[in-house]
């Protein structure tokens, strides 16, 4: 089984950016945690991060072509306005889990709405790095 983890805009700055919301963990540390859990669950986890909306859409298209078993996405701010990414996600036939480190519903009003909500299996938010691990477990449960 193969699960794709998609990291969105500004996530390369985790560990430096707004530690109140995101803590001090780096993207590399998050990916290492996902790799560790993936091995424990017997699945391959591939990670991809970009600050380019076009590159994100192209990677989602590749996940479709590669028949990935599930996709996890933390798109960052794109969650709230990127209909292009939303439409790319809608192409996928595998389970898609949206996740966020912070509780987007307890933040600024513009963050309360996800344009992905109607095309993803579910959403996990507010648990920091654990949001990623919970999302991976949820996706694996949907695959089996």
Secondary structure, 3 states (H helix, E strand, C coil): CEEEEEECCCHHHCCCCCHHHHCCCCHHHHHHHHHHHHHHHCCEEEEEECCCHHHHHHHHHHHHHCCCCEEEEECHHHHHCCHHHHHHHHHCCCEEEEEECCCHHHCCHHHHCCCCCCCCCEEEECCCHHHHHHHHHHHHHHHC
